[in-house]
């Protein structure tokens, strides 16, 4: 396999859904994610990749799920199962701790938070593609939650739009090892140019800093 490398001028880090409800103890969804996330050190690895990207001055973008608000979906004719589940659980409820960024992942000045996605893809019905293009981004490094839903949907959509995508496999998590396997070993290899671990990703990012 060709050695992984990035160009700072056209590469961005995309962080998907680092909400407290997902990745913090006490979050609504954390109990379902915890086993897999702790097995691969997902959250520490997410932070390592984010820190490396910031140090290398890569552009950082956030793709955040729609935060529950009273009345969501109420008058919709059709609601997807994944949306119905979030509605019933009040996932990422606006104005609550669960709907806030985990503290270590709060965006800093100059980082871009795209408009919230309603289902799974960070691109669908948001301004993410526009923001990436405005910043000259053609390649994406993707980390976050959940592997078989938002990560997979976002990576697929990115490929459709012509982006080159790297997925950091131990900086994502899922509800079960089987779901991780389906996303990372069955589906995503058709769309991501590279599926690598945190160590390899950070080494490649460091080379952009040295260049």
Phi, psi and omega per residue, in radians:
X1 nan 2.418 3.113
X2 -1.099 2.438 3.138
X3 -1.066 2.369 -3.106
X4 -1.215 2.346 3.080
X5 -2.602 2.689 3.137
X6 -2.291 2.705 3.050
X7 -1.930 2.084 -3.088
X8 -1.008 -0.516 -3.058
X9 -1.225 -0.415 -3.065
X10 -2.287 0.210 -3.098
X11 -1.958 2.363 3.078
X12 -2.267 2.661 3.024
X13 -1.651 2.272 3.094
X14 -1.969 2.022 -3.139
X15 -1.787 2.121 -3.036
X16 -1.845 2.077 2.942
X17 0.987 0.884 3.081
X18 -1.415 0.914 3.134
X19 -1.407 2.669 3.039
X20 -1.001 -0.690 -3.129
X21 -1.011 -0.517 3.140
X22 -1.504 -0.873 -2.846
X23 -2.129 0.294 3.090
X24 -2.123 2.506 3.037
X25 -1.008 2.259 -3.071
X26 1.703 -0.159 3.092
X27 -1.259 2.672 -3.072
X28 -1.093 -0.626 -3.040
X29 -1.757 -0.250 -3.107
X30 -0.914 -0.734 -3.136
X31 -1.018 -0.517 3.142
X32 -1.403 -0.450 -3.086
X33 -1.625 -0.484 -2.883
X34 -0.867 -0.861 -3.046
X35 -1.023 -0.865 -3.129
X36 -1.233 -0.725 -3.099
X37 -1.115 -0.676 3.130
X38 -1.333 -0.519 3.138
X39 -1.131 -0.625 -3.132
X40 -1.897 0.202 -3.137
X41 0.943 0.755 -3.047
X42 -0.950 -0.929 -3.038
X43 -1.143 -0.827 3.047
X44 -1.014 -0.661 3.122
X45 -1.188 -0.687 3.054
X46 -0.984 -0.791 -3.113
X47 -1.169 -0.666 3.100
X48 -1.072 -0.762 -3.134
X49 -1.176 -0.756 3.119
X50 -1.063 -0.788 -3.141
X51 -1.082 -0.758 3.133
X52 -1.104 -0.725 3.132
X53 -1.108 -0.751 3.127
X54 -1.124 -0.737 -3.136
X55 -1.121 -0.596 3.138
X56 -1.483 -0.023 -3.132
X57 1.084 0.628 2.949
X58 -1.334 2.595 3.052
X59 -1.183 2.422 -3.126
X60 -2.080 2.332 -3.131
X61 -2.236 2.624 3.119
X62 -2.148 2.287 3.061
X63 -1.966 1.866 -2.982
X64 -1.941 2.425 3.118
X65 -1.200 2.637 3.056
X66 -0.989 2.299 3.109
X67 -1.536 2.329 -3.104
X68 -0.983 2.344 3.016
X69 -2.347 2.576 3.136
X70 -0.942 2.270 3.117
X71 1.656 -0.108 3.103
X72 -0.930 2.387 3.033
X73 1.151 -0.062 -2.985
X74 -0.984 -0.682 -3.103
X75 -1.887 0.228 3.099
X76 -1.289 2.479 3.094
X77 -1.285 -0.689 3.137
X78 -2.269 2.388 3.107
X79 -2.241 2.154 -3.132
X80 -1.137 2.637 -3.140
X81 -0.931 -0.711 -3.122
X82 -1.169 -0.577 3.088
X83 -1.266 -0.672 3.137
X84 -1.106 -0.693 3.127
X85 -1.121 -0.764 3.125
X86 -1.131 -0.631 3.130
X87 -1.117 -0.831 -3.105
X88 -1.171 -0.611 -3.132
X89 -1.477 -0.199 -3.008
X90 0.977 0.821 -3.105
X91 -1.111 2.437 3.104
X92 0.929 0.810 -3.030
X93 -1.076 2.240 -3.120
X94 -1.043 2.352 3.116
X95 1.472 0.057 3.118
X96 -2.042 2.878 3.114
X97 -1.008 -0.695 -3.110
X98 -1.093 -0.482 3.139
X99 -1.620 0.221 3.092
X100 -1.784 2.739 3.004
X101 -1.063 2.426 2.937
X102 -1.016 2.479 -2.935
X103 -0.910 -0.727 -3.087
X104 -1.198 -0.254 -3.044
X105 -1.939 0.201 3.095
X106 -1.089 2.245 -3.135
X107 -1.042 2.545 3.060
X108 -1.818 3.001 -3.091
X109 -0.937 2.321 3.115
X110 1.635 -0.238 3.102
X111 -1.508 2.619 -2.971
X112 -1.874 2.212 3.017
X113 -1.848 1.944 -3.140
X114 -1.219 2.825 3.067
X115 -1.093 2.624 -2.999
X116 -1.182 2.412 3.090
X117 -1.561 2.512 -3.030
X118 -1.530 -0.348 -3.069
X119 -2.210 -1.653 -3.116
X120 -2.240 -0.704 -3.096
X121 -1.319 2.282 3.067
X122 -1.168 -0.240 -3.128
X123 -1.645 -0.559 -2.997
X124 -1.148 2.109 3.080
X125 1.047 0.554 3.074
X126 -2.262 3.117 3.100
X127 -1.751 0.294 -3.076
X128 -1.053 -0.842 -3.134
X129 -1.034 -0.759 3.114
X130 -1.054 -0.811 -3.115
X131 -1.107 -0.743 3.121
X132 -1.093 -0.791 -3.134
X133 -1.140 -0.699 3.130
X134 -1.086 -0.493 3.140
X135 -1.693 0.123 3.066
X136 1.300 0.396 -3.089
X137 -1.499 2.263 3.080
X138 -2.133 -0.295 -3.123
X139 -2.182 2.475 -3.105
X140 -2.202 2.419 2.917
X141 -1.856 2.160 -2.989
X142 -2.015 2.284 3.053
X143 -2.397 2.808 3.038
X144 2.234 -2.662 -2.977
X145 -2.234 2.700 -0.300
X146 -1.746 2.568 -2.977
X147 -0.956 -0.866 -3.005
X148 -1.514 -0.078 3.118
X149 -2.009 -1.551 -3.020
X150 -1.151 -0.679 3.117
X151 -1.138 -0.892 -3.103
X152 -1.094 -0.787 -3.120
X153 -1.113 -0.694 -3.132
X154 -1.203 -0.725 3.132
X155 -1.154 -0.747 3.101
X156 -1.021 -0.810 -3.106
X157 -1.145 -0.697 3.107
X158 -1.035 -0.767 3.125
X159 -1.093 -0.714 3.108
X160 -1.049 -0.588 -3.108
X161 -1.514 -0.054 3.047
X162 1.726 0.153 3.106
X163 -1.410 2.586 2.978
X164 -1.606 2.228 -2.975
X165 -2.132 2.346 2.962
X166 -1.993 2.240 3.083
X167 -1.850 2.288 3.116
X168 -1.629 1.819 -2.888
X169 -1.195 -0.436 3.095
X170 -1.794 0.282 3.000
X171 -2.086 0.427 2.975
X172 -2.307 2.859 3.110
X173 -2.583 3.036 -3.113
X174 -2.701 -3.117 -3.086
X175 -1.390 -0.294 3.138
X176 -2.769 2.755 3.059
X177 -1.032 -0.590 3.139
X178 -1.120 -0.698 3.119
X179 -1.197 -0.677 3.060
X180 -1.052 -0.785 3.138
X181 -1.049 -0.805 -3.115
X182 -1.048 -0.748 -3.102
X183 -1.252 -0.906 -2.960
X184 -1.450 -0.473 -3.049
X185 -1.974 -0.301 -3.140
X186 -1.879 -0.906 -2.994
X187 -1.610 -0.903 -3.006
X188 -1.151 -0.478 3.089
X189 -1.030 -0.310 3.088
X190 -1.378 -0.242 -3.022
X191 -2.173 -0.555 -3.141
X192 -1.609 2.338 3.122
X193 -1.234 -0.494 3.126
X194 -2.537 2.411 3.009
X195 -2.199 1.829 -2.938
X196 -2.318 2.991 -3.138
X197 -1.620 3.050 -3.077
X198 -1.078 -0.750 -3.105
X199 -1.007 -0.818 -3.124
X200 -1.183 -0.659 3.139
X201 -1.118 -0.814 -3.118
X202 -1.130 -0.654 3.096
X203 -1.086 -0.708 3.132
X204 -1.218 -0.694 3.088
X205 -1.097 -0.700 -3.138
X206 -1.059 -0.580 3.116
X207 -1.166 -0.571 3.094
X208 -1.181 -0.577 -3.139
X209 -1.203 -0.632 -3.100
X210 -1.371 -0.391 -3.057
X211 -1.219 nan nan
